[in-house]
């Protein structure tokens, strides 16, 4: 049988927390944007609870980030490294567009 892989929930929680803070959101704001209870957001960020695919997608959408990036610590390097440059470039471009859009509003 092949290798069994598991989700690194601590790393996932750390990435969610990092992204939330970089957007300036509180856990309460993320809870409201994602439709996930405040206590569950805290549990996920601490790595104390697993997250279903639906929960993960809701968080990724609320954080405006790809699930690939949130899960990268749990993916085989061979799987992730193929798309690493593409993902990084698209992520940087998306963030730059957001910054430019914010500058236009001022």
C-alpha positions as CSV (number, residue, x, y, z in Angstrom):
1,X,0.0,0.0,0.0
2,X,1.0,3.6,-0.6
3,X,2.0,6.1,2.0
4,X,-0.8,7.5,4.2
5,X,-0.8,11.3,4.5
6,X,-2.5,13.3,7.2
7,X,-3.3,17.0,7.5
8,X,-1.0,19.0,9.7
9,X,-3.7,20.8,11.6
10,X,-1.3,22.9,13.7
11,X,0.4,24.2,10.5
12,X,-3.0,24.8,8.9
13,X,-4.2,26.8,11.9
14,X,-1.0,28.8,11.9
15,X,-1.5,29.7,8.2
16,X,-5.1,30.7,8.8
17,X,-4.1,32.9,11.7
18,X,-1.2,34.5,9.8
19,X,-3.5,35.3,6.8
20,X,-6.3,36.6,9.1
21,X,-3.9,38.9,10.9
22,X,-2.3,40.0,7.6
23,X,-5.8,41.1,6.4
24,X,-6.4,42.9,9.8
25,X,-9.3,40.6,10.7
26,X,-10.2,39.6,14.2
27,X,-11.4,36.1,14.8
28,X,-14.9,37.5,15.2
29,X,-14.7,39.1,11.7
30,X,-13.4,35.9,10.2
31,X,-16.2,34.0,11.9
32,X,-18.8,36.3,10.4
33,X,-17.2,36.3,6.9
34,X,-16.9,32.5,6.8
35,X,-20.1,31.6,8.6
36,X,-18.1,29.5,11.1
37,X,-18.6,29.9,14.8
38,X,-16.1,32.1,16.7
39,X,-15.2,29.2,19.1
40,X,-14.6,26.8,16.1
41,X,-12.3,29.4,14.4
42,X,-10.2,29.6,17.5
43,X,-10.0,25.8,17.8
44,X,-9.0,25.5,14.1
45,X,-6.3,28.2,14.5
46,X,-4.8,26.5,17.5
47,X,-4.8,23.1,15.6
48,X,-7.1,21.6,18.3
49,X,-9.8,20.6,15.8
50,X,-9.9,19.3,12.3
51,X,-11.7,21.1,9.5
52,X,-14.0,19.6,6.9
53,X,-13.5,20.4,3.3
54,X,-16.5,22.7,3.4
55,X,-15.1,24.5,6.4
56,X,-11.7,24.8,4.8
57,X,-13.3,26.2,1.6
58,X,-15.4,28.7,3.6
59,X,-12.3,29.9,5.5
60,X,-10.2,30.1,2.3
61,X,-12.9,32.2,0.6
62,X,-13.3,34.5,3.6
63,X,-9.5,34.9,3.7
64,X,-9.3,35.3,-0.1
65,X,-6.6,32.6,-0.4
66,X,-6.3,29.3,-2.1
67,X,-6.7,26.1,-0.1
68,X,-3.4,24.9,-1.7
69,X,-1.6,27.6,0.2
70,X,-3.4,26.8,3.5
71,X,-2.6,23.1,3.1
72,X,0.9,23.3,1.7
73,X,2.5,21.9,4.8
74,X,0.4,18.7,4.4
75,X,1.0,18.1,0.7
76,X,3.8,16.0,-0.7
77,X,6.6,18.2,-1.9
78,X,6.4,16.6,-5.3
79,X,2.7,17.5,-5.6
80,X,3.1,21.1,-4.4
81,X,6.4,22.0,-6.0
82,X,5.1,21.5,-9.5
83,X,2.7,24.4,-9.0
84,X,4.8,26.4,-6.5
85,X,6.0,29.1,-8.8
86,X,2.6,29.5,-10.5
87,X,0.8,29.7,-7.2
88,X,3.3,32.2,-5.8
89,X,3.2,34.4,-8.8
90,X,-0.6,34.4,-9.0
91,X,-0.8,35.1,-5.3
92,X,1.6,38.1,-5.5
93,X,-0.3,39.4,-8.5
94,X,-3.6,39.2,-6.7
95,X,-2.2,41.0,-3.7
96,X,-0.7,43.7,-5.9
97,X,-4.0,44.2,-7.6
98,X,-5.7,44.6,-4.2
99,X,-3.1,47.2,-3.2
100,X,-3.5,49.1,-6.4
101,X,-7.3,49.0,-6.1
102,X,-7.0,50.4,-2.5
103,X,-4.7,53.1,-3.7
104,X,-7.2,54.2,-6.4
105,X,-9.9,54.5,-3.8
106,X,-8.0,57.1,-1.7
